[in-house]
Amino acid sequence: MKITIGRKEGDRLVAIRAVDAGQITQEQAAQQLGISVRQVCRSLIRYREEGGRRGAAPPLPCDFSDTPASAAVQRGGAPLPPVLS
């Protein structure tokens, strides 16, 4: 059985593999793919869970240390706006 994937999916897979191998950062992958760092993080977790690293340790939480929200937290500011109910 032959499995084919589209160009976007192939590009995403190449970028996620590069992040997983430590060749590029999540931010660089997001920029290359035109998606958010959060989407890259979720794709990386899914890639690892679905066998990208068989037999390896469970996936680690995503690193958001270089994001604006993280910088706001370090300065003591609120990282997210309040939730309206």
C-alpha positions in Angstrom: 0.0 0.0 0.0 1.4 3.4 -1.0 0.7 6.4 1.2 1.0 9.9 -0.2 0.8 13.2 1.6 0.3 16.7 0.3 3.1 19.3 -0.1 2.0 21.3 3.0 1.9 18.1 5.1 5.3 17.1 3.8 6.8 20.5 4.6 5.4 20.4 8.1 6.8 16.9 8.6 10.3 18.0 7.5 10.2 21.0 9.8 8.9 19.0 12.8 11.6 16.4 12.3 14.2 19.2 12.2 12.8 20.6 15.5 12.8 17.1 17.0 16.4 16.6 16.0 17.4 20.0 17.4 18.4 21.4 14.1 16.0 24.4 14.3 13.9 26.0 17.0 10.1 25.8 17.2 10.1 29.5 16.4 12.1 29.0 13.2 9.8 26.1 12.1 6.7 28.3 12.8 8.2 31.1 10.7 9.1 28.7 7.8 5.6 27.1 7.8 3.6 30.3 8.4 2.0 29.0 11.5 2.1 29.8 15.2 4.7 28.5 17.7 1.8 26.9 19.5 0.8 24.9 16.4 4.4 23.7 16.0 4.4 22.6 19.6 1.2 20.7 19.2 2.5 19.1 16.0 5.7 18.1 17.7 3.9 16.5 20.6 1.6 14.6 18.1 4.7 13.5 16.1 6.4 12.2 19.1 3.3 10.4 20.4 2.6 8.8 17.0 6.0 7.2 16.8 8.5 9.9 15.7 10.7 8.8 18.6 9.8 5.2 19.3 11.1 3.9 22.6 12.2 7.4 23.7 11.1 9.3 26.8 7.6 10.8 26.8 7.3 14.2 25.1 8.5 17.2 27.1 6.3 20.3 27.4 6.9 22.9 24.8 9.4 25.6 25.4 7.8 29.1 25.3 10.7 30.8 27.1 11.4 33.1 24.1 7.8 34.3 23.5 6.3 37.7 24.4 4.1 36.1 27.0 7.0 34.6 28.8 8.8 38.0 28.7 5.8 39.6 30.2 5.7 37.0 33.0 9.4 37.6 33.8 8.8 41.3 34.0 5.9 40.7 36.4 3.2 41.7 33.9 0.1 39.6 33.0 0.9 37.3 30.0 -2.7 37.1 28.8 -5.7 39.5 28.9 -8.4 38.8 31.5 -11.2 36.4 30.5 -14.6 38.1 30.0 -17.5 36.2 31.3 
